[in-house]
Structures are given as C-alpha cells and as structure tokens.
Amino acid sequence: MKELTIKDFQKILADFEKEYWVAPKGMDEQTRHVTLHLTKLLGKIGGVCEKREHGFDTDTDIIKREVIPDLFYYALSLSEIYNVDLEKAFLERLETNRKKVSGWKKR
C-alpha cells in the first residue's frame, strides 16, 4: 500500500462525507459544527487527565483510538471549509514556531 499524502486524506474525507454525511450549510455553520466536535474531544482528554490526576489508573486508549484520529479528521475538515492547503499551512506554522522558540532559553 502506498503512503498517503495530506491531499490523499483530504480526498478520502471528501468522498466519505459525500456518501455518508450531510454537512451544515455555509462556512459559519460548518465551523460551528466542527467546534462542537472539537469540544467533545477536549472533554474526552480532560476526562482521562482528571481521573489520572486523582490517582486512578485510567486507560488512555480513548485518546489513541478516538481523539487523535478525530483531531486529524477535523483538521482536514477545517482545511476543506476554508480552502487551505493543510500540508503547506502545517509546514509554515512549524517554521513560525521554530523561529519563536529558537530564542528561548534551554532548560
């Protein structure tokens, strides 16, 4: 199996949503809907972290199995909504962050 590019993933998502999903209309409504899903994902992370901070031996599989892939899904979704080349935007953001932190004092 060939390695997939970000553009491949965007096409897979577009095909999936065309077949299985009726997206809200308009950029604002789509953004709001993605925001609701991101909030749910943050709640899952928060639930795991909160239990672990209270000393419970909590399984982190939900983060690996659901949260991380869903974060990628919604990053792809937002890139489609706003017509952003996700690969280019990611590399530009990484470079911005590299410049920002390169001057920070090392611990």
C-alpha positions, 0 to 999 in steps of 0.5 A: 500500500502506498503512503498517503499524502495530506491531499490523499486524506483530504480526498478520502474525507471528501468522498466519505462525507459525500456518501455518508454525511450531510454537512451544515450549510455555509462556512459559519455553520460548518465551523460551528459544527466542527467546534462542537466536535472539537469540544467533545474531544477536549472533554474526552482528554480532560476526562482521562487527565482528571481521573489520572490526576486523582490517582486512578489508573485510567486507560488512555486508549480513548485518546489513541483510538478516538481523539487523535484520529478525530483531531486529524479528521477535523483538521482536514475538515477545517482545511476543506471549509476554508480552502487551505492547503493543510500540508503547506499551512502545517509546514509554515506554522512549524517554521513560525514556531521554530523561529519563536522558540529558537530564542528561548532559553534551554532548560 
